[in-house]
Amino acid sequence: MKVISSYKVKIQHYNSLFSETVAIYRRAIHFFIKVCDKEWEELELLSGKERNNHIETLTIVTSKRPSVKYDFSEDFYKFPSYLRRAAIQQALGCYSSYSSNLANWRNNGEVGKAPTLNFDRNIMPTLYKDNCYIRPNRTSAHIKIFHRNDWVWLELNLREQDIKYIERHCKATKELVPTLKNMGKRWYLVFPFEKKVELSQEPVRQRRICSVDLGINNNAVCSIMLSNGTVVAKSFINLATEKDHLYKALNRQRKAQQNGSRKTPIKWKHINDLNTEISRKTARAIIEFATKHNANVIVFEYLNIQGKKRGSKKQRLHLWRKREIQRIVEHNAHKEGMRFSRICAWNTSKLAFDGSGKVERNEKNYSLCTFTTGKNYHSDLNASYNIGARYFIREILKSDPVMARLPDEAKALRFGTGITRTLSTLIRLNAELVA
């Protein structure tokens, strides 16, 4: 499996020199999308590389081809050849997507509005080696830009901290060509790094998983679990200091609005930065805990909270970056050779892990719950047990041959449905398989 990470290097001393380069690159994409629109009947029949060659045949003047149907060089003088091919690839991808969407719309009875073709694309240029990007030494890079009506080479000095980070963390990876990127008033070179990893191939019975329950009161509760239901380790991740900073920033923003400030962009930026940092620290803590205990798989709930949020915690729910945390964990887990999985989130917190039925939440402390047997337990820890159990039940039943699985599927109530399974169900399943 190939895992691609990126690292952005800040460009120093130049803030307004690259806008013209990006603008002319986007105009080139616009030009090639128009060509695709007019010639798609022929292009659709060709393969990927043949499409590129055919578009160049229609647009690029050479010594053997003095006249073409659409002259690209007329409006794009001395345009770099590799940058032109990147623009052709982007245009083909954009038009191919539009064409398939249009075909699906027609096949589905033309319900709703027809897909529209957008010619103006917000795409940043990729700087290919030798033609648009050169790295002559460790501390500098040369990129080709459009400046004063000509394509010229610009020398960039890289920061020492960026160089050290790349040398330390990206030594075992393959460096790919950078992309020019704009964020606010700053410009960056975004370097992708490709790493080949082998994901864990352990059989289901020998897997060790890290089941994670994301929450609002506790950022995450993790449990290391074996296939027989044994819980090896537990971890409560609660970034109290960071959350305190976030809530204070939200109070300052609220008071500013109460005093008449309708727009508070600086305060909201500070809030978003704090929230992003909480997401990253939570994800890092989950990965460190899973790596420490040699987990093969990290399991989350599939969280899809839609609709209007209500109640006293609606702002916390709006700011809860559960998908961002899962995205970061998935990427870093693959880098470490661990697998990533999700299970249905229904009733993981409502049902007791011992099979005694629904739990009752403590009104004063929502992190605690009471089982029907009278036992008090941590709600998120109970949910993490059920998350891990549902993963193992699904994988164990799925790993059996189809013909052996059919009798069990006919008697599905023995192990309950997906949303009623708990840790007790996994223990009962293992007992029946052993017997």
C-alpha positions as CSV (number, residue, x, y, z in Angstrom):
1,M,0.0,0.0,0.0
2,K,1.2,3.5,-0.8
3,V,0.7,6.2,1.8
4,I,1.3,9.8,0.7
5,S,1.9,12.5,3.3
6,S,2.6,16.2,2.6
7,Y,4.7,18.9,4.2
8,K,4.4,22.6,3.3
9,V,7.5,24.7,3.1
10,K,6.9,28.4,3.6
11,I,8.3,30.7,0.9
12,Q,10.1,33.6,2.4
13,H,10.3,37.2,1.2
14,Y,7.8,36.8,-1.7
15,N,4.1,37.3,-1.2
16,S,2.7,38.8,-4.4
17,L,5.0,37.3,-7.1
18,F,3.1,34.1,-7.8
19,S,-0.5,35.3,-8.5
20,E,0.2,35.8,-12.2
21,T,1.6,32.2,-12.5
22,V,-1.4,30.7,-11.0
23,A,-3.8,32.8,-13.1
24,I,-2.2,31.9,-16.4
25,Y,-2.1,28.2,-15.3
26,R,-5.8,28.3,-14.6
27,R,-6.4,30.0,-18.0
28,A,-4.6,27.1,-19.6
29,I,-6.9,24.6,-17.9
30,H,-9.9,26.7,-19.1
31,F,-8.5,26.5,-22.6
32,F,-8.1,22.7,-22.5
33,I,-11.5,22.1,-21.0
34,K,-13.0,23.9,-23.9
35,V,-11.0,21.7,-26.3
36,C,-12.3,18.6,-24.4
37,D,-15.9,19.9,-24.7
38,K,-15.6,20.2,-28.5
39,E,-13.7,17.0,-29.1
40,W,-15.1,14.7,-26.5
41,E,-16.7,12.3,-29.0
42,E,-13.2,11.3,-30.2
43,L,-11.5,11.6,-26.8
44,E,-14.0,9.4,-25.1
45,L,-12.9,6.4,-27.2
46,L,-9.2,6.8,-26.3
47,S,-7.2,5.6,-23.3
48,G,-5.5,8.0,-20.9
49,K,-2.2,8.5,-22.6
50,E,-3.8,8.5,-26.0
51,R,-6.1,11.3,-24.9
52,N,-3.1,13.4,-23.9
53,N,-1.4,12.9,-27.2
54,H,-4.5,13.6,-29.2
55,I,-5.0,16.9,-27.4
56,E,-1.4,17.9,-28.0
57,T,-1.9,17.0,-31.7
58,L,-4.9,19.4,-31.8
59,T,-3.3,22.3,-29.9
60,I,0.5,22.3,-30.1
61,V,2.5,23.6,-33.1
62,T,5.7,21.8,-34.0
63,S,8.1,21.7,-36.9
64,K,6.3,18.7,-38.3
65,R,2.9,20.1,-37.5
66,P,2.9,23.8,-38.6
67,S,-0.8,24.3,-38.2
68,V,-3.3,23.0,-35.6
69,K,-7.0,23.2,-35.0
70,Y,-6.7,25.1,-31.7
71,D,-3.4,27.0,-31.4
72,F,-2.3,27.0,-27.7
73,S,0.8,29.0,-28.2
74,E,-1.1,31.9,-29.6
75,D,-2.3,33.0,-26.1
76,F,0.3,31.1,-24.0
77,Y,3.7,32.0,-25.3
78,K,6.7,29.9,-24.0
79,F,4.4,28.0,-21.7
80,P,6.5,25.2,-20.0
81,S,5.8,21.9,-21.5
82,Y,5.5,19.9,-18.3
83,L,3.1,22.5,-16.8
84,R,1.1,22.3,-20.0
85,R,0.8,18.5,-19.7
86,A,-0.3,19.0,-16.0
87,A,-3.0,21.4,-17.3
88,I,-4.1,18.9,-19.9
89,Q,-4.4,16.2,-17.2
90,Q,-6.5,18.4,-15.0
91,A,-8.7,19.4,-17.9
92,L,-9.3,15.8,-18.9
93,G,-10.1,14.8,-15.3
94,C,-12.6,17.7,-14.9
95,Y,-14.4,17.0,-18.2
96,S,-14.4,13.2,-17.6
97,S,-16.1,13.8,-14.3
98,Y,-18.7,16.1,-15.8
99,S,-19.3,13.7,-18.6
100,S,-20.0,10.7,-16.3
101,N,-22.2,12.9,-14.0
102,L,-24.2,13.9,-17.1
103,A,-24.6,10.3,-18.2
104,N,-25.8,9.3,-14.8
105,W,-28.3,12.1,-14.7
106,R,-29.7,11.0,-18.1
107,N,-29.8,7.3,-17.1
108,N,-31.8,8.2,-13.9
109,G,-34.6,9.9,-15.8
110,E,-33.2,13.5,-15.8
111,V,-34.5,14.1,-12.3
112,G,-33.4,17.5,-10.9
113,K,-31.1,20.0,-12.5
114,A,-28.6,18.8,-15.1
115,P,-24.9,18.9,-14.2
116,T,-23.1,22.0,-15.4
117,L,-19.6,22.3,-16.8
118,N,-17.4,24.7,-14.8
119,F,-14.6,26.1,-16.9
120,D,-13.0,28.1,-14.2
121,R,-11.2,25.8,-11.8
122,N,-9.5,26.7,-8.5
123,I,-6.5,24.5,-9.1
124,M,-2.9,25.2,-8.1
125,P,0.1,24.4,-10.4
126,T,2.2,21.3,-9.9
127,L,5.9,22.0,-10.5
128,Y,7.6,19.1,-12.2
129,K,11.3,18.4,-11.9
130,D,13.8,19.9,-14.4
131,N,11.2,21.8,-16.3
132,C,9.6,23.8,-13.5
133,Y,11.5,22.8,-10.3
134,I,15.2,22.2,-9.6
135,R,16.8,21.5,-6.2
136,P,20.5,22.4,-6.8
137,N,21.5,22.0,-3.1
138,R,20.2,21.4,0.4
139,T,19.2,24.9,1.3
140,S,17.6,26.3,-1.9
141,A,15.2,25.5,-4.7
142,H,14.6,27.0,-8.1
143,I,11.0,27.2,-9.5
144,K,9.8,28.6,-12.8
145,I,7.2,31.4,-12.6
146,F,5.6,33.9,-15.0
147,H,7.1,37.3,-14.3
148,R,7.2,40.5,-16.4
149,N,5.7,38.7,-19.4
150,D,8.2,35.9,-19.4
151,W,8.8,32.5,-17.8
152,V,11.9,32.9,-15.5
153,W,13.6,30.9,-12.8
154,L,13.2,32.2,-9.2
155,E,15.6,31.1,-6.5
156,L,14.0,30.3,-3.1
157,N,15.9,29.9,0.2
158,L,14.4,27.1,2.4
159,R,14.2,27.6,6.1
160,E,16.5,25.5,8.2
161,Q,13.6,24.2,10.4
162,D,11.9,22.9,7.3
163,I,15.0,21.2,6.0
164,K,15.6,19.5,9.4
165,Y,12.0,18.3,9.6
166,I,12.2,16.7,6.1
167,E,15.5,15.1,6.8
168,R,14.4,13.7,10.1
169,H,10.8,12.6,9.4
170,C,10.9,11.9,5.6
171,K,14.2,10.1,5.2
172,A,12.6,6.7,4.4
173,T,10.1,8.1,1.9
174,K,10.2,9.1,-1.7
175,E,10.0,12.9,-2.3
176,L,7.5,13.8,-5.1
177,V,7.2,17.1,-7.1
178,P,5.9,20.1,-5.1
179,T,2.7,22.1,-5.6
180,L,2.5,25.9,-5.3
181,K,-0.1,26.8,-2.7
182,N,-1.6,30.0,-1.3
183,M,-2.9,30.3,2.3
184,G,-4.0,33.7,3.3
185,K,-1.2,36.1,2.4
186,R,1.5,33.5,2.5
187,W,2.7,31.1,-0.3
188,Y,4.0,27.6,0.2
189,L,5.6,24.7,-1.6
190,V,3.7,21.6,-0.6
191,F,6.0,18.5,-0.9
192,P,4.3,15.1,-1.1
193,F,6.2,12.1,0.3
194,E,5.3,8.6,-0.7
195,K,5.9,5.6,1.5
196,K,5.2,1.9,0.8
197,V,3.8,0.0,3.7
198,E,2.6,-3.5,4.3
199,L,-0.6,-3.5,6.4
200,S,-1.0,-6.1,9.1
201,Q,-2.0,-9.6,7.8
202,E,-2.7,-11.2,11.2
203,P,-5.7,-13.7,11.3
204,V,-8.8,-12.5,13.1
205,R,-8.2,-14.7,16.1
206,Q,-4.7,-13.3,16.6
207,R,-5.5,-9.6,16.1
208,R,-5.1,-7.1,18.8
209,I,-7.3,-4.0,18.3
210,C,-7.6,-0.5,19.7
211,S,-11.3,0.4,20.0
212,V,-11.8,4.1,20.4
213,D,-14.9,6.0,21.6
214,L,-14.8,9.7,20.7
215,G,-16.6,12.0,23.1
216,I,-17.2,15.5,24.1
217,N,-16.5,15.3,27.9
218,N,-13.5,13.0,27.3
219,N,-11.8,13.5,24.0
220,A,-11.3,9.7,23.5
221,V,-11.4,6.5,25.5
222,C,-9.3,3.7,24.1
223,S,-9.3,0.0,24.9
224,I,-6.8,-2.7,23.7
225,M,-8.9,-5.9,23.1
226,L,-8.2,-9.5,22.1
227,S,-10.6,-11.6,19.9
228,N,-11.8,-13.5,23.0
229,G,-13.0,-10.3,24.6
230,T,-10.1,-9.8,27.0
231,V,-9.3,-6.1,27.6
232,V,-5.5,-5.7,27.9
233,A,-5.2,-2.0,28.5
234,K,-7.3,1.2,28.8
235,S,-6.6,4.9,28.2
236,F,-8.6,8.0,28.9
237,I,-7.5,11.0,26.7
238,N,-8.8,14.3,28.1
239,L,-7.0,17.5,27.0
240,A,-8.4,19.6,29.9
241,T,-6.0,22.5,29.5
242,E,-6.6,22.8,25.7
243,K,-10.4,22.6,26.2
244,D,-10.2,25.3,28.9
245,H,-8.4,27.6,26.5
246,L,-11.0,26.9,23.9
247,Y,-14.0,27.6,26.2
248,K,-12.4,30.9,27.3
249,A,-11.9,31.9,23.7
250,L,-15.6,31.1,23.0
251,N,-16.6,33.3,26.0
252,R,-14.5,36.2,24.7
253,Q,-16.2,35.8,21.3
254,R,-19.6,35.6,22.9
255,K,-19.1,38.8,25.0
256,A,-17.8,40.6,21.9
257,Q,-21.0,39.8,20.1
258,Q,-23.1,40.8,23.0
259,N,-21.3,44.2,23.0
260,G,-22.3,44.8,19.4
261,S,-19.5,43.2,17.3
262,R,-21.4,41.3,14.6
263,K,-18.2,39.9,12.9
264,T,-15.3,38.7,14.9
265,P,-13.0,37.0,12.4
266,I,-9.8,37.2,14.5
267,K,-11.5,35.7,17.5
268,W,-13.0,32.9,15.3
269,K,-9.7,32.2,13.7
270,H,-8.2,31.8,17.2
271,I,-11.0,29.4,18.2
272,N,-10.6,27.3,15.0
273,D,-6.8,27.1,15.6
274,L,-7.4,25.9,19.1
275,N,-9.9,23.4,17.9
276,T,-7.6,22.1,15.2
277,E,-4.8,21.7,17.8
278,I,-7.1,19.6,20.0
279,S,-8.0,17.3,17.1
280,R,-4.3,16.8,16.2
281,K,-3.3,16.1,19.9
282,T,-6.2,13.7,20.3
283,A,-5.2,11.8,17.2
284,R,-1.6,11.7,18.2
285,A,-2.4,10.3,21.6
286,I,-4.6,7.5,20.1
287,I,-1.8,6.5,17.7
288,E,0.8,6.5,20.4
289,F,-1.4,4.3,22.7
290,A,-2.2,1.9,19.8
291,T,1.5,1.7,18.8
292,K,2.6,1.2,22.4
293,H,0.4,-1.9,22.8
294,N,1.1,-3.3,19.3
295,A,-2.4,-3.0,18.0
296,N,-3.1,-4.4,14.5
297,V,-6.4,-2.5,13.9
298,I,-7.9,0.8,15.2
299,V,-11.7,0.7,15.3
300,F,-14.0,3.7,15.5
301,E,-17.7,4.3,15.3
302,Y,-19.2,5.6,12.1
303,L,-20.3,9.0,13.3
304,N,-22.7,10.9,11.0
305,I,-24.5,13.5,13.0
306,Q,-26.8,15.5,10.8
307,G,-29.6,18.0,11.4
308,K,-30.0,20.9,13.7
309,K,-28.2,20.6,17.0
310,R,-30.3,21.4,20.1
311,G,-29.7,21.6,23.8
312,S,-27.1,23.2,26.1
313,K,-24.2,21.4,24.3
314,K,-25.1,22.3,20.7
315,Q,-22.1,24.6,20.3
316,R,-19.8,21.8,21.5
317,L,-21.4,19.4,19.0
318,H,-20.8,22.0,16.2
319,L,-17.2,22.3,17.1
320,W,-16.6,18.6,17.6
321,R,-14.2,17.5,14.9
322,K,-14.8,13.8,15.1
323,R,-14.3,13.2,11.3
324,E,-11.0,15.2,11.3
325,I,-9.7,13.1,14.2
326,Q,-10.6,9.9,12.4
327,R,-9.0,11.1,9.2
328,I,-5.7,11.9,10.9
329,V,-5.8,8.6,12.8
330,E,-6.5,6.6,9.6
331,H,-3.6,8.2,7.8
332,N,-1.1,7.8,10.6
333,A,-2.3,4.2,11.3
334,H,-1.6,3.2,7.7
335,K,1.9,4.8,8.0
336,E,2.5,2.5,11.0
337,G,1.1,-0.6,9.2
338,M,-2.1,-0.7,11.2
339,R,-5.5,-1.2,9.6
340,F,-8.5,1.1,10.2
341,S,-12.1,0.1,10.5
342,R,-15.5,1.6,11.5
343,I,-18.6,-0.1,13.0
344,C,-22.2,1.0,13.4
345,A,-22.6,3.6,16.3
346,W,-26.1,2.7,17.3
347,N,-26.5,1.7,20.9
348,T,-22.8,1.4,21.7
349,S,-23.3,3.7,24.7
350,K,-26.9,2.8,25.5
351,L,-26.3,-0.9,26.1
352,A,-24.3,-2.4,28.9
353,F,-21.3,-4.4,27.9
354,D,-22.3,-7.3,30.3
355,G,-25.5,-7.8,28.4
356,S,-27.8,-6.6,31.2
357,G,-29.7,-4.2,28.9
358,K,-29.9,-0.4,28.6
359,V,-28.0,1.8,30.9
360,E,-29.2,5.0,32.7
361,R,-27.0,8.1,32.4
362,N,-26.1,10.1,35.5
363,E,-27.8,13.5,35.1
364,K,-25.1,15.3,37.2
365,N,-22.1,13.6,35.5
366,Y,-22.9,12.4,31.9
367,S,-19.7,10.4,31.8
368,L,-21.1,7.9,34.3
369,C,-23.9,5.4,33.8
370,T,-25.8,2.8,35.9
371,F,-26.5,-0.7,34.7
372,T,-29.8,-2.4,35.4
373,T,-27.9,-4.6,37.9
374,G,-27.0,-1.4,39.9
375,K,-23.4,-1.3,38.8
376,N,-21.9,2.2,38.2
377,Y,-19.5,2.4,35.2
378,H,-17.9,4.9,32.9
379,S,-20.1,5.5,29.8
380,D,-17.3,6.0,27.3
381,L,-15.3,3.0,28.5
382,N,-18.5,0.8,28.3
383,A,-18.9,2.1,24.7
384,S,-15.3,1.3,23.7
385,Y,-15.8,-2.3,24.9
386,N,-18.9,-2.6,22.7
387,I,-17.2,-1.1,19.7
388,G,-14.3,-3.6,19.9
389,A,-16.8,-6.5,20.4
390,R,-18.8,-5.5,17.4
391,Y,-15.7,-5.4,15.2
392,F,-14.6,-8.9,16.3
393,I,-18.1,-10.4,15.9
394,R,-18.4,-9.1,12.4
395,E,-14.9,-10.3,11.4
396,I,-15.3,-13.7,13.0
397,L,-18.6,-14.4,11.3
398,K,-17.4,-13.0,8.0
399,S,-14.2,-15.2,8.1
400,D,-16.2,-18.4,8.1
401,P,-16.9,-20.1,4.7
402,V,-20.2,-19.1,3.2
403,M,-21.8,-22.6,3.5
404,A,-20.7,-22.9,7.1
405,R,-22.1,-19.4,7.8
406,L,-25.6,-20.0,6.3
407,P,-27.0,-21.9,9.3
408,D,-25.8,-19.2,11.6
409,E,-27.4,-16.5,9.4
410,A,-30.6,-18.4,9.5
411,K,-30.4,-18.3,13.4
412,A,-29.1,-14.7,13.5
413,L,-31.0,-14.0,16.8
414,R,-28.5,-16.2,18.6
415,F,-26.0,-13.4,18.4
416,G,-28.4,-10.5,17.9
417,T,-28.4,-7.9,15.2
418,G,-25.5,-5.5,14.6
419,I,-27.0,-2.7,16.8
420,T,-27.7,-5.0,19.8
421,R,-24.3,-6.8,20.1
422,T,-22.1,-6.1,23.1
423,L,-19.0,-7.5,24.7
424,S,-21.1,-10.3,26.3
425,T,-22.2,-11.4,22.8
426,L,-18.6,-11.8,21.8
427,I,-17.8,-13.9,24.8
428,R,-20.9,-16.1,24.1
429,L,-19.8,-16.5,20.5
430,N,-16.3,-17.6,21.5
431,A,-17.7,-20.1,23.9
432,E,-19.9,-21.6,21.3
433,L,-17.1,-21.8,18.8
434,V,-14.8,-23.5,21.3
435,A,-17.5,-26.0,22.3
